[in-house]
């Protein structure tokens, strides 16, 4: 959960950008960017107070994207503040072709009858 939710503050769609940052960090590194033990209070404290743990070995553009998605201030968080499509991490994506469904999928499943 985003810090603003945990602190009982009003929130908006910026919480979804936070969630995307968490998921992308976990997918890229295999770990949560915050404390992930069984102690609920430590988890909450880590999300509210700690800087996200983003591995140094990740691509520089990805590290920057994660830091901006995991910005504690929802008004400054990427997505809520600035269009995520223009971040350098996504520079290879042709957004117009993607929107028009002209981009081929990275892989296609083959149906096998049984």
MOPAC internal coordinates of N, CA, C and O (Angstrom, degrees):
PM7 1SCF
backbone

  N    0.0000 0     0.00 0     0.00 0    0    0    0
  C    1.4515 1     0.00 0     0.00 0    1    0    0
  C    1.5185 1   109.99 1     0.00 0    2    1    0
  O    1.2310 1   121.48 1   -33.60 1    3    2    1
  N    1.2933 1   114.78 1   146.40 1    3    2    1
  C    1.4626 1   120.95 1   179.63 1    5    3    2
  C    1.5305 1   110.15 1   -68.89 1    6    5    3
  O    1.2310 1   120.13 1   -27.70 1    7    6    5
  N    1.3396 1   117.35 1   152.30 1    7    6    5
  C    1.4654 1   120.57 1  -178.42 1    9    7    6
  C    1.5244 1   113.50 1   -54.88 1   10    9    7
  O    1.2310 1   120.22 1   140.81 1   11   10    9
  N    1.3326 1   117.18 1   -39.19 1   11   10    9
  C    1.4669 1   119.49 1  -177.62 1   13   11   10
  C    1.5238 1   111.81 1   -65.14 1   14   13   11
  O    1.2310 1   120.08 1   148.02 1   15   14   13
  N    1.3074 1   117.44 1   -31.98 1   15   14   13
  C    1.4722 1   120.91 1   177.16 1   17   15   14
  C    1.5225 1   109.34 1   -70.25 1   18   17   15
  O    1.2310 1   120.75 1   134.22 1   19   18   17
  N    1.3336 1   116.18 1   -45.78 1   19   18   17
  C    1.4676 1   120.70 1  -178.99 1   21   19   18
  C    1.5227 1   112.21 1   -63.53 1   22   21   19
  O    1.2310 1   120.33 1   152.08 1   23   22   21
  N    1.3240 1   116.98 1   -27.92 1   23   22   21
  C    1.4613 1   121.47 1  -179.40 1   25   23   22
  C    1.5208 1   112.67 1   -91.56 1   26   25   23
  O    1.2310 1   120.32 1  -175.29 1   27   26   25
  N    1.3276 1   116.99 1     4.71 1   27   26   25
  C    1.4560 1   120.98 1   177.41 1   29   27   26
  C    1.5154 1   113.97 1    71.44 1   30   29   27
  O    1.2310 1   120.32 1  -158.08 1   31   30   29
  N    1.3239 1   117.00 1    21.92 1   31   30   29
  C    1.4604 1   120.94 1   179.66 1   33   31   30
  C    1.5250 1   110.05 1   -87.52 1   34   33   31
  O    1.2310 1   121.37 1   -15.31 1   35   34   33
  N    1.3142 1   114.98 1   164.69 1   35   34   33
  C    1.4699 1   119.38 1   173.78 1   37   35   34
  C    1.5179 1   107.46 1   -65.36 1   38   37   35
  O    1.2310 1   120.89 1   -33.26 1   39   38   37
  N    1.3271 1   115.89 1   146.74 1   39   38   37
  C    1.4583 1   118.90 1   179.97 1   41   39   38
  C    1.5135 1   110.41 1  -141.57 1   42   41   39
  O    1.2310 1   121.82 1   -14.02 1   43   42   41
  N    1.3211 1   114.12 1   165.98 1   43   42   41
  C    1.4667 1   121.03 1  -177.95 1   45   43   42
  C    1.5242 1   108.73 1  -141.05 1   46   45   43
  O    1.2310 1   120.42 1    23.87 1   47   46   45
  N    1.3159 1   116.80 1  -156.13 1   47   46   45
  C    1.4676 1   121.27 1  -176.86 1   49   47   46
  C    1.5251 1   113.02 1   -64.70 1   50   49   47
  O    1.2310 1   119.70 1   167.26 1   51   50   49
  N    1.3178 1   118.17 1   -12.74 1   51   50   49
  C    1.4655 1   120.43 1   178.05 1   53   51   50
  C    1.5271 1   111.61 1   -60.40 1   54   53   51
  O    1.2310 1   120.20 1   155.51 1   55   54   53
  N    1.3379 1   117.23 1   -24.49 1   55   54   53
  C    1.4721 1   119.30 1   177.66 1   57   55   54
  C    1.5279 1   110.71 1   -65.62 1   58   57   55
  O    1.2310 1   119.98 1   150.79 1   59   58   57
  N    1.3235 1   117.64 1   -29.21 1   59   58   57
  C    1.4635 1   120.88 1   178.25 1   61   59   58
  C    1.5266 1   110.98 1   -70.06 1   62   61   59
  O    1.2310 1   120.24 1   143.99 1   63   62   61
  N    1.3317 1   117.16 1   -36.01 1   63   62   61
  C    1.4619 1   120.32 1   176.74 1   65   63   62
  C    1.5212 1   109.92 1   -67.67 1   66   65   63
  O    1.2310 1   120.42 1   143.42 1   67   66   65
  N    1.3350 1   116.80 1   -36.58 1   67   66   65
  C    1.4698 1   120.92 1   174.77 1   69   67   66
  C    1.5292 1   109.20 1   -60.29 1   70   69   67
  O    1.2310 1   120.40 1   132.02 1   71   70   69
  N    1.3175 1   116.84 1   -47.98 1   71   70   69
  C    1.4688 1   121.21 1  -179.24 1   73   71   70
  C    1.5277 1   110.90 1   -60.35 1   74   73   71
  O    1.2310 1   120.23 1   140.62 1   75   74   73
  N    1.3310 1   117.16 1   -39.38 1   75   74   73
  C    1.4633 1   120.32 1   177.00 1   77   75   74
  C    1.5281 1   110.34 1   -61.32 1   78   77   75
  O    1.2310 1   120.29 1   138.35 1   79   78   77
  N    1.3213 1   117.06 1   -41.65 1   79   78   77
  C    1.4674 1   120.99 1   177.62 1   81   79   78
  C    1.5181 1   112.00 1   -60.88 1   82   81   79
  O    1.2310 1   120.39 1   137.41 1   83   82   81
  N    1.3303 1   116.85 1   -42.59 1   83   82   81
  C    1.4686 1   121.06 1   178.45 1   85   83   82
  C    1.5244 1   109.83 1   -62.25 1   86   85   83
  O    1.2310 1   120.36 1   130.70 1   87   86   85
  N    1.3190 1   116.93 1   -49.30 1   87   86   85
  C    1.4695 1   121.47 1  -177.78 1   89   87   86
  C    1.5265 1   110.83 1   -62.95 1   90   89   87
  O    1.2310 1   120.21 1   135.12 1   91   90   89
  N    1.3336 1   117.20 1   -44.88 1   91   90   89
  C    1.4671 1   119.79 1  -179.47 1   93   91   90
  C    1.5196 1   111.46 1   -63.71 1   94   93   91
  O    1.2310 1   120.20 1   140.78 1   95   94   93
  N    1.3298 1   117.21 1   -39.22 1   95   94   93
  C    1.4626 1   120.70 1   178.75 1   97   95   94
  C    1.5260 1   110.16 1   -64.32 1   98   97   95
  O    1.2310 1   120.47 1   135.34 1   99   98   97
  N    1.3265 1   116.70 1   -44.66 1   99   98   97
  C    1.4620 1   120.35 1   179.40 1  101   99   98
  C    1.5245 1   111.18 1   -64.39 1  102  101   99
  O    1.2310 1   119.99 1   140.05 1  103  102  101
  N    1.3210 1   117.62 1   -39.95 1  103  102  101
  C    1.4650 1   120.64 1   179.61 1  105  103  102
  C    1.5305 1   111.55 1   -67.98 1  106  105  103
  O    1.2310 1   120.24 1   140.58 1  107  106  105
  N    1.3217 1   117.15 1   -39.42 1  107  106  105
  C    1.4619 1   120.82 1  -176.44 1  109  107  106
  C    1.5237 1   112.91 1   -77.11 1  110  109  107
  O    1.2310 1   120.55 1   145.29 1  111  110  109
  N    1.3342 1   116.55 1   -34.71 1  111  110  109
  C    1.4686 1   119.41 1  -173.12 1  113  111  110
  C    1.5207 1   114.19 1  -112.75 1  114  113  111
  O    1.2310 1   120.54 1   160.28 1  115  114  113
  N    1.3285 1   116.58 1   -19.72 1  115  114  113
  C    1.4578 1   119.62 1  -176.17 1  117  115  114
  C    1.5146 1   113.37 1    85.88 1  118  117  115
  O    1.2310 1   120.34 1  -179.65 1  119  118  117
  N    1.3268 1   116.95 1     0.35 1  119  118  117
  C    1.4673 1   121.04 1  -177.93 1  121  119  118
  C    1.5194 1   111.05 1  -131.92 1  122  121  119
  O    1.2310 1   121.79 1   -22.15 1  123  122  121
  N    1.3350 1   114.17 1   157.85 1  123  122  121
  C    1.4557 1   120.47 1   173.71 1  125  123  122
  C    1.5228 1   108.63 1   -76.05 1  126  125  123
  O    1.2310 1   119.64 1   -33.01 1  127  126  125
  N    1.3224 1   118.30 1   146.99 1  127  126  125
  C    1.4558 1   119.88 1   176.88 1  129  127  126
  C    1.5338 1   113.26 1   -77.07 1  130  129  127
  O    1.2310 1   120.32 1   177.14 1  131  130  129
  N    1.3328 1   117.00 1    -2.86 1  131  130  129
  C    1.4568 1   121.54 1   179.19 1  133  131  130
  C    1.5235 1   109.87 1  -132.54 1  134  133  131
  O    1.2310 1   120.54 1    -9.70 1  135  134  133
  N    1.3314 1   116.58 1   170.30 1  135  134  133
  C    1.4596 1   121.95 1   178.60 1  137  135  134
  C    1.5219 1   109.10 1   -50.60 1  138  137  135
  O    1.2310 1   120.30 1   -44.95 1  139  138  137
  N    1.3389 1   117.03 1   135.05 1  139  138  137
  C    1.4595 1   119.91 1  -176.80 1  141  139  138
  C    1.5287 1   113.06 1  -131.28 1  142  141  139
  O    1.2310 1   120.57 1  -140.08 1  143  142  141
  N    1.3158 1   116.51 1    39.92 1  143  142  141
  C    1.4541 1   120.07 1   177.65 1  145  143  142
  C    1.5176 1   111.78 1   -87.63 1  146  145  143
  O    1.2310 1   121.24 1    14.32 1  147  146  145
  N    1.3295 1   115.24 1  -165.68 1  147  146  145
  C    1.4659 1   121.16 1  -178.29 1  149  147  146
  C    1.5222 1   113.45 1   -91.40 1  150  149  147
  O    1.2310 1   120.00 1   173.04 1  151  150  149
  N    1.3214 1   117.61 1    -6.96 1  151  150  149
  C    1.4611 1   121.54 1  -178.83 1  153  151  150
  C    1.5331 1   109.07 1   -83.93 1  154  153  151
  O    1.2310 1   121.13 1   -75.10 1  155  154  153
  N    1.3234 1   115.45 1   104.90 1  155  154  153
  C    1.4724 1   121.48 1  -175.63 1  157  155  154
  C    1.5253 1   112.51 1   -55.78 1  158  157  155
  O    1.2310 1   120.31 1   137.54 1  159  158  157
  N    1.3234 1   117.01 1   -42.46 1  159  158  157
  C    1.4699 1   120.59 1  -178.64 1  161  159  158
  C    1.5278 1   111.52 1   -64.65 1  162  161  159
  O    1.2310 1   120.25 1   142.11 1  163  162  161
  N    1.3366 1   117.14 1   -37.89 1  163  162  161
  C    1.4669 1   120.30 1   178.04 1  165  163  162
  C    1.5261 1   111.05 1   -67.71 1  166  165  163
  O    1.2310 1   120.55 1   141.39 1  167  166  165
  N    1.3169 1   116.55 1   -38.61 1  167  166  165
  C    1.4662 1   120.55 1   177.99 1  169  167  166
  C    1.5288 1   109.32 1   -61.69 1  170  169  167
  O    1.2310 1   120.61 1   130.55 1  171  170  169
  N    1.3264 1   116.44 1   -49.45 1  171  170  169
  C    1.4679 1   121.17 1  -179.55 1  173  171  170
  C    1.5244 1   110.71 1   -61.47 1  174  173  171
  O    1.2310 1   120.40 1   134.47 1  175  174  173
  N    1.3291 1   116.84 1   -45.53 1  175  174  173
  C    1.4610 1   121.19 1   179.57 1  177  175  174
  C    1.5265 1   111.12 1   -61.22 1  178  177  175
  O    1.2310 1   120.52 1   138.82 1  179  178  177
  N    1.3105 1   116.62 1   -41.18 1  179  178  177
  C    1.4639 1   120.71 1   179.75 1  181  179  178
  C    1.5289 1   111.08 1   -62.84 1  182  181  179
  O    1.2310 1   120.41 1   134.90 1  183  182  181
  N    1.3241 1   116.82 1   -45.10 1  183  182  181
  C    1.4699 1   120.53 1  -179.65 1  185  183  182
  C    1.5268 1   110.87 1   -63.89 1  186  185  183
  O    1.2310 1   120.30 1   139.43 1  187  186  185
  N    1.3235 1   117.02 1   -40.57 1  187  186  185
  C    1.4668 1   121.19 1  -177.20 1  189  187  186
  C    1.5279 1   112.27 1   -76.35 1  190  189  187
  O    1.2310 1   120.06 1   141.36 1  191  190  189
  N    1.3426 1   117.48 1   -38.64 1  191  190  189
  C    1.4640 1   120.75 1  -169.63 1  193  191  190
  C    1.5234 1   116.68 1  -107.76 1  194  193  191
  O    1.2310 1   119.71 1   149.43 1  195  194  193
  N    1.3197 1   118.15 1   -30.57 1  195  194  193
  C    1.4644 1   120.77 1  -172.93 1  197  195  194
  C    1.5248 1   112.00 1   -87.52 1  198  197  195
  O    1.2310 1   121.50 1   -29.19 1  199  198  197
  N    1.3176 1   114.73 1   150.81 1  199  198  197
  C    1.4607 1   119.90 1   170.13 1  201  199  198
  C    1.5274 1   107.11 1   -75.38 1  202  201  199
  O    1.2310 1   119.85 1   -34.74 1  203  202  201
  N    1.3214 1   117.89 1   145.26 1  203  202  201
  C    1.4638 1   119.20 1   179.73 1  205  203  202
  C    1.5302 1   111.04 1   -63.19 1  206  205  203
  O    1.2310 1   121.21 1   -37.91 1  207  206  205
  N    1.3333 1   115.29 1   142.09 1  207  206  205
  C    1.4695 1   121.28 1   176.47 1  209  207  206
  C    1.5310 1   107.02 1   -87.85 1  210  209  207
  O    1.2310 1   121.45 1   -74.25 1  211  210  209
  N    1.3062 1   114.84 1   105.75 1  211  210  209
  C    1.4627 1   120.78 1  -179.56 1  213  211  210
  C    1.5256 1   106.85 1  -115.91 1  214  213  211
  O    1.2310 1   120.18 1   -62.52 1  215  214  213
  N    1.3244 1   117.26 1   117.48 1  215  214  213
  C    1.4663 1   120.14 1  -176.14 1  217  215  214
  C    1.5281 1   113.03 1   -56.81 1  218  217  215
  O    1.2310 1   120.97 1   -41.34 1  219  218  217
  N    1.3348 1   115.75 1   138.66 1  219  218  217
  C    1.4620 1   121.66 1  -179.78 1  221  219  218
  C    1.5193 1   112.49 1   -65.07 1  222  221  219
  O    1.2310 1   120.82 1   153.73 1  223  222  221
  N    1.3188 1   116.04 1   -26.27 1  223  222  221
  C    1.4667 1   119.75 1  -175.17 1  225  223  222
  C    1.5328 1   113.97 1   -78.14 1  226  225  223
  O    1.2310 1   119.95 1   173.66 1  227  226  225
  N    1.3233 1   117.70 1    -6.34 1  227  226  225
  C    1.4674 1   119.91 1   176.49 1  229  227  226
  C    1.5319 1   110.17 1   -71.77 1  230  229  227
  O    1.2310 1   120.54 1   -24.44 1  231  230  229
  N    1.3105 1   116.57 1   155.56 1  231  230  229
  C    1.4586 1   124.25 1   175.42 1  233  231  230
  C    1.5325 1   109.62 1   -52.58 1  234  233  231
  O    1.2310 1   120.16 1   -40.58 1  235  234  233
  N    1.3297 1   117.30 1   139.42 1  235  234  233
  C    1.4727 1   121.13 1  -177.14 1  237  235  234
  C    1.5262 1   112.73 1   -58.22 1  238  237  235
  O    1.2310 1   120.25 1   138.61 1  239  238  237
  N    1.3331 1   117.13 1   -41.39 1  239  238  237
  C    1.4681 1   119.33 1   179.08 1  241  239  238
  C    1.5219 1   111.19 1   -64.98 1  242  241  239
  O    1.2310 1   120.46 1   141.71 1  243  242  241
  N    1.3304 1   116.73 1   -38.29 1  243  242  241
  C    1.4649 1   120.02 1   178.31 1  245  243  242
  C    1.5206 1   110.56 1   -66.96 1  246  245  243
  O    1.2310 1   120.09 1   137.42 1  247  246  245
  N    1.3276 1   117.43 1   -42.58 1  247  246  245
  C    1.4706 1   120.09 1   178.29 1  249  247  246
  C    1.5270 1   110.69 1   -59.20 1  250  249  247
  O    1.2310 1   120.78 1   136.23 1  251  250  249
  N    1.3241 1   116.10 1   -43.77 1  251  250  249
  C    1.4647 1   120.42 1   179.20 1  253  251  250
  C    1.5252 1   110.94 1   -63.90 1  254  253  251
  O    1.2310 1   120.51 1   136.28 1  255  254  253
  N    1.3238 1   116.64 1   -43.72 1  255  254  253
  C    1.4677 1   120.81 1   178.19 1  257  255  254
  C    1.5258 1   110.61 1   -59.64 1  258  257  255
  O    1.2310 1   120.14 1   133.60 1  259  258  257
  N    1.3279 1   117.35 1   -46.40 1  259  258  257
  C    1.4662 1   120.56 1  -179.37 1  261  259  258
  C    1.5227 1   111.25 1   -62.57 1  262  261  259
  O    1.2310 1   120.12 1   136.71 1  263  262  261
  N    1.3279 1   117.37 1   -43.29 1  263  262  261
  C    1.4707 1   120.04 1   178.51 1  265  263  262
  C    1.5313 1   110.92 1   -59.76 1  266  265  263
  O    1.2310 1   120.54 1   140.35 1  267  266  265
  N    1.3269 1   116.57 1   -39.65 1  267  266  265
  C    1.4674 1   120.09 1  -178.00 1  269  267  266
  C    1.5257 1   112.28 1   -75.31 1  270  269  267
  O    1.2310 1   120.06 1   148.88 1  271  270  269
  N    1.3262 1   117.50 1   -31.12 1  271  270  269
  C    1.4688 1   120.42 1   175.49 1  273  271  270
  C    1.5244 1   111.06 1   -75.02 1  274  273  271
  O    1.2310 1   120.45 1   150.86 1  275  274  273
  N    1.3385 1   116.74 1   -29.14 1  275  274  273
  C    1.4661 1   121.22 1  -178.40 1  277  275  274
  C    1.5313 1   111.91 1   -99.38 1  278  277  275
  O    1.2310 1   120.69 1  -155.32 1  279  278  277
  N    1.3006 1   116.28 1    24.68 1  279  278  277
  C    1.4665 1   122.68 1   174.63 1  281  279  278
  C    1.5246 1   108.62 1   -64.22 1  282  281  279
  O    1.2310 1   120.41 1   -51.01 1  283  282  281
  N    1.3436 1   116.82 1   128.99 1  283  282  281
  C    1.4725 1   121.05 1  -177.70 1  285  283  282
  C    1.5324 1   112.16 1   -64.39 1  286  285  283
  O    1.2310 1   120.45 1   143.63 1  287  286  285
  N    1.3199 1   116.74 1   -36.37 1  287  286  285
  C    1.4658 1   120.86 1  -179.16 1  289  287  286
  C    1.5292 1   108.81 1   -82.13 1  290  289  287
  O    1.2310 1   119.79 1   -69.42 1  291  290  289
  N    1.3306 1   118.01 1   110.58 1  291  290  289
  C    1.4655 1   120.03 1  -176.39 1  293  291  290
  C    1.5260 1   113.55 1   -60.97 1  294  293  291
  O    1.2310 1   120.04 1   154.70 1  295  294  293
  N    1.3406 1   117.54 1   -25.30 1  295  294  293
  C    1.4639 1   120.35 1   178.86 1  297  295  294
  C    1.5234 1   112.36 1   -73.97 1  298  297  295
  O    1.2310 1   120.54 1   159.71 1  299  298  297
  N    1.3237 1   116.58 1   -20.29 1  299  298  297
  C    1.4622 1   121.62 1   179.41 1  301  299  298
  C    1.5299 1   112.40 1  -103.12 1  302  301  299
  O    1.2310 1   119.93 1   174.54 1  303  302  301
  N    1.3155 1   117.73 1    -5.46 1  303  302  301
  C    1.4651 1   123.13 1  -177.06 1  305  303  302
  C    1.5265 1   110.64 1   -68.13 1  306  305  303
  O    1.2310 1   120.90 1   -43.34 1  307  306  305
  N    1.3182 1   115.89 1   136.66 1  307  306  305
  C    1.4633 1   120.31 1   177.07 1  309  307  306
  C    1.5167 1   109.10 1   -60.60 1  310  309  307
  O    1.2310 1   120.66 1   -40.86 1  311  310  309
  N    1.2933 1   116.34 1   139.14 1  311  310  309
  C    1.4649 1   121.67 1  -174.93 1  313  311  310
  C    1.5163 1   109.21 1   102.78 1  314  313  311
  O    1.2310 1   120.77 1   131.68 1  315  314  313
  N    1.3187 1   116.14 1   -48.32 1  315  314  313
  C    1.4653 1   120.64 1   174.41 1  317  315  314
  C    1.5291 1   108.57 1   -85.71 1  318  317  315
  O    1.2310 1   121.13 1   151.34 1  319  318  317
  N    1.3214 1   115.45 1   -28.66 1  319  318  317
  C    1.4667 1   122.81 1  -179.28 1  321  319  318
  C    1.5249 1   106.77 1  -129.19 1  322  321  319
  O    1.2310 1   119.81 1   -82.16 1  323  322  321
  N    1.2893 1   117.98 1    97.84 1  323  322  321
  C    1.4614 1   121.46 1  -178.89 1  325  323  322
  C    1.5175 1   111.18 1    97.83 1  326  325  323
  O    1.2310 1   120.94 1   -35.01 1  327  326  325
  N    1.2958 1   115.81 1   144.99 1  327  326  325
  C    1.4516 1   121.31 1  -177.43 1  329  327  326
  C    1.5224 1   110.09 1   -82.21 1  330  329  327
  O    1.2310 1   121.00 1   -58.68 1  331  330  329
  N    1.2998 1   115.69 1   121.32 1  331  330  329
  C    1.4621 1   121.91 1  -176.83 1  333  331  330
  C    1.5249 1   112.00 1   -61.02 1  334  333  331
  O    1.2310 1   119.82 1   152.32 1  335  334  333
  N    1.3215 1   117.94 1   -27.68 1  335  334  333
  C    1.4678 1   121.29 1  -178.60 1  337  335  334
  C    1.5274 1   112.26 1   -61.55 1  338  337  335
  O    1.2310 1   120.16 1   154.98 1  339  338  337
  N    1.3247 1   117.29 1   -25.02 1  339  338  337
  C    1.4573 1   120.47 1  -176.71 1  341  339  338
  C    1.5239 1   113.08 1   -91.06 1  342  341  339
  O    1.2310 1   120.00 1  -177.47 1  343  342  341
  N    1.3215 1   117.61 1     2.53 1  343  342  341
  C    1.4624 1   119.60 1   177.43 1  345  343  342
  C    1.5303 1   108.81 1   -70.02 1  346  345  343
  O    1.2310 1   119.76 1   -38.95 1  347  346  345
  N    1.3395 1   118.06 1   141.05 1  347  346  345
  C    1.4666 1   121.01 1  -178.83 1  349  347  346
  C    1.5370 1   115.01 1   -54.91 1  350  349  347
  O    1.2310 1   119.90 1   152.94 1  351  350  349
  N    1.3198 1   117.79 1   -27.06 1  351  350  349
  C    1.4668 1   119.83 1   179.39 1  353  351  350
  C    1.5290 1   111.25 1   -59.13 1  354  353  351
  O    1.2310 1   120.30 1   148.87 1  355  354  353
  N    1.3146 1   117.03 1   -31.13 1  355  354  353
  C    1.4627 1   121.74 1  -177.24 1  357  355  354
  C    1.5335 1   112.79 1  -100.08 1  358  357  355
  O    1.2310 1   119.90 1  -163.79 1  359  358  357
  N    1.3198 1   117.79 1    16.21 1  359  358  357
  C    1.4708 1   121.11 1  -174.12 1  361  359  358
  C    1.5266 1   113.76 1   -62.10 1  362  361  359
  O    1.2310 1   119.56 1   155.73 1  363  362  361
  N    1.3099 1   118.44 1   -24.27 1  363  362  361
  C    1.4716 1   120.19 1  -178.70 1  365  363  362
  C    1.5331 1   113.00 1   -85.21 1  366  365  363
  O    1.2310 1   120.35 1   176.23 1  367  366  365
  N    1.3237 1   116.93 1    -3.77 1  367  366  365
  C    1.4652 1   120.37 1  -177.52 1  369  367  366
  C    1.5288 1   110.28 1   -90.03 1  370  369  367
  O    1.2310 1   120.95 1   -51.92 1  371  370  369
  N    1.3018 1   115.78 1   128.08 1  371  370  369
  C    1.4614 1   121.46 1   173.75 1  373  371  370
  C    1.5303 1   105.94 1   -90.45 1  374  373  371
  O    1.2310 1   120.86 1   -81.62 1  375  374  373
  N    1.3193 1   115.96 1    98.38 1  375  374  373
  C    1.4642 1   120.90 1  -172.83 1  377  375  374
  C    1.5260 1   112.67 1   -66.21 1  378  377  375
  O    1.2310 1   120.03 1   146.69 1  379  378  377
  N    1.3230 1   117.55 1   -33.31 1  379  378  377
  C    1.4674 1   120.29 1   179.39 1  381  379  378
  C    1.5237 1   109.63 1   -66.42 1  382  381  379
  O    1.2310 1   120.30 1   132.13 1  383  382  381
  N    1.3353 1   117.02 1   -47.87 1  383  382  381
  C    1.4650 1   119.58 1   179.00 1  385  383  382
  C    1.5247 1   111.49 1   -64.90 1  386  385  383
  O    1.2310 1   120.59 1   144.13 1  387  386  385
  N    1.3181 1   116.48 1   -35.87 1  387  386  385
  C    1.4634 1   119.95 1   177.52 1  389  387  386
  C    1.5297 1   110.36 1   -63.18 1  390  389  387
  O    1.2310 1   120.91 1   134.63 1  391  390  389
  N    1.3293 1   115.86 1   -45.37 1  391  390  389
  C    1.4619 1   120.34 1   179.33 1  393  391  390
  C    1.5315 1   111.36 1   -61.84 1  394  393  391
  O    1.2310 1   120.50 1   142.95 1  395  394  393
  N    1.3242 1   116.64 1   -37.05 1  395  394  393
  C    1.4613 1   121.18 1  -179.51 1  397  395  394
  C    1.5322 1   112.24 1   -86.50 1  398  397  395
  O    1.2310 1   120.89 1  -171.37 1  399  398  397
  N    1.3238 1   115.91 1     8.63 1  399  398  397
  C    1.4783 1   122.93 1   177.17 1  401  399  398
  C    1.5253 1   112.07 1    57.83 1  402  401  399
  O    1.2310 1   121.17 1  -140.82 1  403  402  401
  N    1.3229 1   115.36 1    39.18 1  403  402  401
  C    1.4607 1   120.95 1   177.88 1  405  403  402
  C    1.5276 1   111.77 1  -100.44 1  406  405  403
  O    1.2310 1   120.32 1   177.01 1  407  406  405
  N    1.3188 1   117.00 1    -2.99 1  407  406  405
  C    1.4582 1   121.29 1   179.68 1  409  407  406
  C    1.5257 1   108.26 1   -90.13 1  410  409  407
  O    1.2310 1   120.12 1   -56.91 1  411  410  409
  N    1.3363 1   117.38 1   123.09 1  411  410  409
  C    1.4639 1   118.43 1   179.88 1  413  411  410
  C    1.5314 1   110.44 1   -68.27 1  414  413  411
  O    1.2310 1   119.81 1   -33.44 1  415  414  413
  N    1.3188 1   117.96 1   146.56 1  415  414  413
  C    1.4609 1   120.26 1   177.83 1  417  415  414
  C    1.5269 1   110.27 1   -65.79 1  418  417  415
  O    1.2310 1   119.87 1   -27.57 1  419  418  417
  N    1.3301 1   117.85 1   152.43 1  419  418  417
  C    1.4672 1   120.13 1  -178.64 1  421  419  418
  C    1.5325 1   112.62 1   -64.57 1  422  421  419
  O    1.2310 1   120.20 1   155.10 1  423  422  421
  N    1.3180 1   117.22 1   -24.90 1  423  422  421
  C    1.4674 1   121.42 1   174.65 1  425  423  422
  C    1.5183 1   108.11 1  -155.56 1  426  425  423
  O    1.2310 1   121.10 1   -22.04 1  427  426  425
  N    1.3134 1   115.50 1   157.96 1  427  426  425
  C    1.4585 1   120.00 1   178.66 1  429  427  426
  C    1.5200 1   108.79 1  -126.04 1  430  429  427
  O    1.2310 1   121.14 1   -46.17 1  431  430  429
  N    1.3030 1   115.43 1   133.83 1  431  430  429
  C    1.4564 1   120.27 1   176.62 1  433  431  430
  C    1.5206 1   109.04 1   -76.70 1  434  433  431
  O    1.2310 1   121.31 1   -36.28 1  435  434  433
  N    1.2945 1   115.11 1   143.72 1  435  434  433
  C    1.4517 1   119.97 1   177.63 1  437  435  434
  C    1.5160 1   108.25 1  -106.36 1  438  437  435
  O    1.2310 1   120.53 1   -55.83 1  439  438  437
  N    1.2968 1   116.59 1   124.17 1  439  438  437
  C    1.4658 1   120.87 1   179.42 1  441  439  438
  C    1.5244 1   108.85 1   -75.64 1  442  441  439
  O    1.2310 1   121.47 1   -46.27 1  443  442  441
  N    1.3154 1   114.79 1   133.73 1  443  442  441
  C    1.4613 1   120.80 1   178.10 1  445  443  442
  C    1.5142 1   107.38 1  -121.76 1  446  445  443
  O    1.2310 1   120.50 1   -55.08 1  447  446  445
  N    1.3122 1   116.65 1   124.92 1  447  446  445
  C    1.4695 1   119.01 1   178.66 1  449  447  446
  C    1.5260 1   109.17 1   -81.11 1  450  449  447
  O    1.2310 1   121.31 1   -34.08 1  451  450  449
  N    1.3087 1   115.10 1   145.92 1  451  450  449
  C    1.4740 1   119.49 1  -179.94 1  453  451  450
  C    1.5004 1   111.69 1  -116.04 1  454  453  451
  O    1.2310 1   120.10 1   180.00 1  455  454  453

